[in-house]
């Protein structure tokens, strides 16, 4: 199965981005991990089908309601 590594920059801390990303991945059946970096970004390693990853990366470009993604990967 394909794997993607995403590094997301913007207002992503303090808006529950990490938790929301995990919930979205679980909903789509994606496995992997998500963490905050010391630079204030969110890093995600996700494994799933091409379709699952496409849906997930589309979600990651916006994130949860209060997030402001300025640079997706």
N, C-alpha and C positions, 0 to 999 in steps of 0.2 A: 504494500500500500504506500502511496505517496506521503511524504512528510514535508511540511513547510516550517520555516523559522521566521517569525515576524517580530520586528522591533518597532514599537509604536510610540510616537512622540507627540506631546501636546499636553493638554490638561487631562491627565489620565490617572493622577493620584488624588485620593480624597473624593472620588466620584464613583467608587465601587467598580472600576473597570475590570480589575482582576477577577472579582467574584462573578460579575456579570458575564465575562468571557468564559469562565469555567462552566457556568450554567448553560450558556449557549452551546458550548462544545458538547456537554453532556446531552443536551436535547437533540443534537445532530448525530450523536454516536461517535464523536471524535475522541481520540485518546491523546495524551501528552501532558504538558505542564504549562503553567503561566506564573510569572513572577514579576515583581517590581525590580528595577535595576537601581544602582546607586546614583545614576544620572537622572533619575526621575522618569524613566520610560517604563513601558511594559514589554516584556519579552515573552513570546509564546512559541512553543514547539508543539505542533499539532500533526497527527497522523489520521488519515481517513481516506475515503474514496475521493476521486477528482470532484465529484458533485458536492460531497460533504464539505470539502476544503474550499470550494468556490463560494458556497453559501456562507461559510464561516468567515472567510476573508472579506466578503462584502459587509458582513456585520461589523467586523473589526475596523473597517474604514470609518465607521460612525461611532461605534461603541454604545455605552448606555446613555441615557437621556442627558445627563449633565456633563458628559465628556466633550472635549474639543480636540479632535485628532488633527494635528497640523502636518504630520509626516508619517504616513503608514509605510513601514519598511522601505 
